[in-house]
Amino acid sequence: MSNQPLTVAGRVKFKKFDPAYSAGLDKAETKAATEGFRHRIDELQQLLYANSSHALLLVFQGMDASGKDGSVRSVLRHVNPAGVQVANFKVPSSEESAHDYLWRVHREVPRYGNIGVFNRSHYEAVLVERILGLVGRKEWKRRYAQIVAWERMLTENRVLLLKFYLHVSREEQAERFRERLADPAKYWKFSRADLTTRQRWADYVDAYEDMLSATSMPEARWHVVPADRNWYRDYVVARTVVEALEGLRLKWPKAKEDLSKIRIK
């Protein structure tokens, strides 16, 4: 098994990566470090908004119960909601179906100064649509290059793009489904469709491996995050967000006028 969370730069095979990997870190210490990253993300988001020269887009993909909602909620816990835009792409509406498959996605790209979150994303067009046979092999393979070109256009226009695949094991997914069925407060999270998807686990593994391999590029790498342990998953995502935002090296904007002589009476 790999000793590091994977930043994709080549062919992906999930069997080489342990979804329960946690780098030998202490759970309590790691959770404390994650809390520090959360506060730092809040500070950096304010700096991002003050400049409004860049946007940050976080893309989350993963099997059912891999923790996409939980990761978003954890990592952005202290961020001002006014600076966050969240989109979740379900079955296209009639209006959306009347356009190309990226049309509805581009509309949800965050404005400069904001953090955007795609909880599931345009990648469903090469995952679910592929597996359900809604598009043929020639079409979904062509979409890889289209998505890469579109994402490159975003990054060239100052959208910082971080893509996370939350890598959960089949065994851990089953345990999380059982927890949902045992807790009335979690019934709303469960759907029989989840079991239908689970039955096609191998098909989804193939589709994800192909997608990650084909669409990771230097400007927008995929991060494969071990997700069996929520505390480690959140640590990896939060740390990655902090490192990316700090990499922008933003400074507080200077005043547009001389403020030295202003007196508040």
C-alpha positions as CSV (number, residue, x, y, z in Angstrom):
1,M,0.0,0.0,0.0
2,S,1.0,3.6,-0.6
3,N,2.5,5.5,2.3
4,Q,1.0,8.9,1.2
5,P,-2.3,10.3,0.0
6,L,-2.1,10.3,-3.7
7,T,-1.8,13.4,-5.9
8,V,-2.6,11.9,-9.3
9,A,0.1,12.1,-11.9
10,G,-0.3,9.0,-14.0
11,R,-2.4,5.8,-14.1
12,V,-4.5,5.2,-11.0
13,K,-5.1,1.7,-9.5
14,F,-7.0,1.8,-6.2
15,K,-5.7,-1.5,-5.0
16,K,-2.4,0.2,-4.4
17,F,-3.8,2.6,-1.9
18,D,-5.2,1.9,1.5
19,P,-8.5,3.8,2.3
20,A,-7.8,3.3,6.1
21,Y,-4.3,4.9,5.9
22,S,-3.6,7.6,8.4
23,A,0.2,8.1,8.3
24,G,0.6,6.8,11.8
25,L,-0.7,10.1,13.2
26,D,-2.3,10.4,16.6
27,K,-6.0,11.0,16.3
28,A,-6.4,13.6,19.0
29,E,-3.3,15.6,17.8
30,T,-4.5,15.4,14.2
31,K,-8.0,16.7,15.1
32,A,-6.4,19.6,16.9
33,A,-4.2,20.4,13.9
34,T,-7.3,20.2,11.6
35,E,-9.0,22.8,13.9
36,G,-6.1,25.1,13.4
37,F,-6.4,24.7,9.6
38,R,-10.1,25.5,9.8
39,H,-9.4,28.8,11.5
40,R,-6.6,29.5,9.0
41,I,-9.0,28.8,6.1
42,D,-11.3,31.5,7.6
43,E,-8.5,34.0,7.6
44,L,-7.4,33.2,4.1
45,Q,-11.0,33.4,2.8
46,Q,-11.3,36.9,4.1
47,L,-8.0,37.7,2.3
48,L,-9.4,36.1,-0.8
49,Y,-12.5,38.2,-0.6
50,A,-10.7,41.4,0.1
51,N,-8.7,41.0,-3.1
52,S,-11.4,39.5,-5.3
53,S,-8.7,38.6,-7.8
54,H,-9.0,34.8,-7.5
55,A,-11.6,32.2,-6.7
56,L,-11.2,28.8,-5.1
57,L,-13.3,25.8,-6.3
58,L,-13.3,22.6,-4.3
59,V,-14.6,19.5,-6.2
60,F,-15.6,16.5,-4.2
61,Q,-16.2,13.1,-5.7
62,G,-16.5,9.6,-4.1
63,M,-18.6,6.6,-3.6
64,D,-21.8,6.9,-1.6
65,A,-21.1,7.4,2.1
66,S,-17.5,8.4,1.5
67,G,-18.0,11.6,3.5
68,K,-18.4,14.4,0.9
69,D,-21.0,16.3,3.0
70,G,-19.1,15.7,6.2
71,S,-15.8,16.9,4.7
72,V,-17.3,20.1,3.4
73,R,-19.0,20.8,6.7
74,S,-15.9,20.1,8.7
75,V,-13.3,22.0,6.6
76,L,-15.4,25.1,6.1
77,R,-16.8,25.2,9.6
78,H,-15.5,28.6,10.5
79,V,-15.8,30.3,7.1
80,N,-18.3,33.1,6.6
81,P,-21.2,31.5,4.7
82,A,-21.5,34.7,2.6
83,G,-18.2,33.8,1.0
84,V,-19.1,30.2,0.1
85,Q,-21.1,29.0,-2.9
86,V,-22.2,25.3,-2.9
87,A,-23.6,23.4,-5.9
88,N,-24.9,19.9,-6.1
89,F,-25.6,18.4,-9.6
90,K,-28.5,16.1,-9.7
91,V,-30.5,14.8,-12.7
92,P,-30.5,17.6,-15.4
93,S,-33.7,19.6,-15.8
94,S,-35.3,19.9,-19.1
95,E,-33.7,23.3,-19.5
96,E,-30.3,22.0,-18.6
97,S,-30.7,19.0,-21.0
98,A,-31.3,21.5,-23.8
99,H,-27.7,22.6,-23.5
100,D,-24.3,21.0,-23.5
101,Y,-23.5,19.1,-20.3
102,L,-21.0,21.7,-19.0
103,W,-23.5,24.6,-19.4
104,R,-25.1,24.2,-16.0
105,V,-21.8,23.6,-14.3
106,H,-20.1,26.8,-15.6
107,R,-22.9,28.9,-14.2
108,E,-22.0,27.6,-10.7
109,V,-18.3,28.5,-10.8
110,P,-17.6,30.9,-7.9
111,R,-17.1,34.6,-8.4
112,Y,-13.7,36.1,-7.6
113,G,-13.3,36.4,-3.9
114,N,-15.4,33.3,-3.0
115,I,-14.9,29.7,-2.3
116,G,-17.1,27.4,-4.4
117,V,-17.9,23.8,-3.6
118,F,-19.1,21.1,-6.0
119,N,-20.5,18.2,-4.0
120,R,-20.5,15.8,-6.9
121,S,-19.8,17.7,-10.2
122,H,-19.4,17.7,-13.9
123,Y,-17.6,14.4,-13.5
124,E,-20.9,12.6,-13.1
125,A,-21.0,13.0,-16.9
126,V,-18.2,10.4,-17.2
127,L,-19.2,8.3,-14.2
128,V,-23.0,7.8,-13.7
129,E,-23.8,8.6,-17.3
130,R,-21.2,6.1,-18.5
131,I,-22.3,3.3,-16.1
132,L,-26.0,3.7,-16.8
133,G,-25.3,3.7,-20.6
134,L,-26.7,7.2,-21.1
135,V,-23.7,8.0,-23.3
136,G,-21.6,5.7,-25.4
137,R,-18.0,4.8,-24.9
138,K,-16.8,7.2,-27.7
139,E,-18.7,10.1,-26.1
140,W,-17.6,9.7,-22.5
141,K,-14.0,9.2,-23.6
142,R,-14.2,12.4,-25.6
143,R,-15.5,14.2,-22.6
144,Y,-12.3,13.7,-20.7
145,A,-10.4,16.0,-23.1
146,Q,-13.3,18.5,-23.0
147,I,-13.3,18.6,-19.2
148,V,-9.5,19.1,-19.1
149,A,-9.7,22.0,-21.6
150,W,-12.6,23.6,-19.6
151,E,-10.7,23.3,-16.3
152,R,-7.6,24.7,-17.9
153,M,-9.5,27.7,-19.0
154,L,-10.7,28.2,-15.5
155,T,-7.3,28.0,-14.0
156,E,-5.9,30.4,-16.6
157,N,-8.6,32.8,-15.4
158,R,-7.5,32.7,-11.8
159,V,-9.8,30.0,-10.5
160,L,-7.8,27.8,-8.1
161,L,-9.1,24.3,-8.6
162,L,-8.7,21.6,-6.0
163,K,-10.2,18.1,-6.7
164,F,-10.7,15.5,-4.0
165,Y,-11.6,11.9,-4.5
166,L,-12.6,10.5,-1.1
167,H,-11.4,6.9,-1.2
168,V,-13.6,4.7,1.0
169,S,-13.5,0.9,1.2
170,R,-16.5,-1.2,0.4
171,E,-16.4,-2.6,3.9
172,E,-16.5,0.9,5.5
173,Q,-19.3,1.9,3.2
174,A,-21.4,-1.0,4.4
175,E,-20.8,-0.1,8.0
176,R,-21.9,3.5,7.4
177,F,-25.1,2.3,5.6
178,R,-25.8,0.1,8.7
179,E,-25.4,3.1,10.9
180,R,-27.8,5.1,8.9
181,L,-30.4,2.3,9.0
182,A,-30.0,2.1,12.8
183,D,-30.4,5.8,13.5
184,P,-33.8,7.5,12.7
185,A,-31.9,10.8,12.6
186,K,-30.0,9.5,9.6
187,Y,-32.8,7.8,7.7
188,W,-32.9,10.8,5.3
189,K,-29.4,10.0,4.2
190,F,-30.3,6.5,3.0
191,S,-31.9,5.6,-0.3
192,R,-32.5,2.2,-1.9
193,A,-30.7,3.6,-4.9
194,D,-27.5,3.5,-2.8
195,L,-27.8,-0.3,-2.7
196,T,-28.3,-0.4,-6.5
197,T,-25.1,1.6,-6.9
198,R,-23.3,-0.6,-4.4
199,Q,-24.1,-3.6,-6.5
200,R,-22.1,-2.0,-9.3
201,W,-19.1,-1.3,-7.2
202,A,-16.6,-2.8,-9.6
203,D,-18.0,-0.7,-12.5
204,Y,-17.6,2.4,-10.5
205,V,-14.1,1.5,-9.6
206,D,-13.2,1.1,-13.3
207,A,-14.9,4.4,-14.1
208,Y,-13.2,6.3,-11.3
209,E,-9.8,4.9,-12.1
210,D,-10.2,5.9,-15.8
211,M,-11.5,9.3,-14.9
212,L,-8.8,10.2,-12.4
213,S,-6.1,9.0,-14.7
214,A,-7.4,11.0,-17.7
215,T,-8.3,14.3,-16.0
216,S,-5.5,15.0,-13.5
217,M,-3.3,17.8,-14.9
218,P,-0.5,20.0,-13.4
219,E,-2.9,23.0,-13.0
220,A,-5.6,20.9,-11.3
221,R,-4.4,17.6,-9.9
222,W,-6.7,15.0,-8.3
223,H,-6.1,14.2,-4.7
224,V,-7.0,10.7,-3.7
225,V,-7.8,11.0,0.1
226,P,-8.0,8.0,2.4
227,A,-11.6,8.3,3.7
228,D,-12.2,5.3,6.1
229,R,-11.1,7.5,9.0
230,N,-13.0,10.8,9.0
231,W,-10.6,12.6,11.2
232,Y,-7.7,11.9,8.8
233,R,-9.8,12.6,5.7
234,D,-10.7,16.1,7.1
235,Y,-7.1,16.7,8.1
236,V,-5.8,16.0,4.5
237,V,-8.4,18.2,2.8
238,A,-8.0,21.1,5.2
239,R,-4.3,21.0,5.0
240,T,-4.4,21.0,1.2
241,V,-6.8,23.9,1.1
242,V,-4.5,26.0,3.4
243,E,-1.4,25.2,1.4
244,A,-3.2,26.1,-1.9
245,L,-4.6,29.4,-0.6
246,E,-1.3,30.4,1.0
247,G,0.4,29.6,-2.3
248,L,-1.5,32.5,-3.9
249,R,0.6,34.9,-1.6
250,L,-2.2,37.4,-1.4
251,K,-1.7,40.6,0.6
252,W,-4.2,42.9,2.1
253,P,-5.2,45.5,-0.5
254,K,-4.0,49.0,0.0
255,A,-6.4,51.9,0.6
256,K,-7.7,53.6,-2.5
257,E,-7.4,57.0,-0.9
258,D,-5.4,58.6,1.9
259,L,-7.0,57.6,5.1
260,S,-4.5,59.3,7.4
261,K,-6.5,62.5,7.7
262,I,-9.9,61.0,8.3
263,R,-11.4,61.6,11.7
264,I,-14.5,59.9,13.1
265,K,-16.5,62.3,15.2
